[in-house]
Amino acid sequence: MSNPVVIIGGWLSNPRDYVGMAKVLANPPYQRIVYVTDFNRRRWFAVRDPNFRPVLDALADTVHMALAETGADAVDIIGHSAGGRIARAYLGHLPFAGRVYNGQSHVHRLITLGTAHATNEVWVATFAAIMDGQYPGAFYSHVKYRSVAGRSVRGRLIGTPEEILAYQSYSVSFTDGNVIGDGIIPEKCCYLSGADNLVLVGARHSPYVTPGSWYGATQIIPAWFED
């Protein structure tokens, strides 16, 4: 039996944002049992750096449910945006905010989608520093790491609405707005040392504005997910 898949969403996301992705992965050719972590926009909004324990607990509960209900020994985790960093923390064997998650003992594969593994974001500065200090790169050799970046939108101070939004996102969070990325996260920030780093031309970050070309779109998923 193939491993069940657990999806952990990004900052200010809702579980329903990932229903389409889950349906694709549940149908042929993948036929996976898929769980979406139940952590909604309201709960994300209440999270403050570095206390990401509420979302870590939710991810741990979802993985536990997936293992218990399927009888599998391990899961594959898909982390979108900030969810990818949360998943890396969940793998850790050291205490975080008073709890040891040790997810690496029952995670086979971690795929991150548009996750800024290198970031200057002030609202995650402490948490990101903890991750880089304790679990740099693809830290656990037995876990298969894949980091997916989009190469679709160059940020421009004066340009299309999408280019202007990208410029603002890139410059506020990552210093330089005149770079290329997925419209929210610069491509270069998604690189994770030791991982299978994959760049998808045309892939965008968010399901809200460009639902047909974001990482979880039906035609994009085969480019980064395979058995």
Secondary structure, DSSP 8 states (H G I E B T S, - for coil): ----EEEE--TT--GGGGHHHHHHHHSTTT---EEE----HHHHHH-BTTB-HHHHHHHHHHHHHHHHHH--S-EEEEEETHHHHHHHHHH-SS-BTTB---GGGGEEEEEEES--SS---GGGHHHHHHHHHHS-SS--TTSEEEEEEEE-EE--SSS-HHHHHHHHHHHHHHS-SSSEESSSSBGGGG--TTSEEEEEET-BS-TTT-TTTBTTSTTTHHHH---
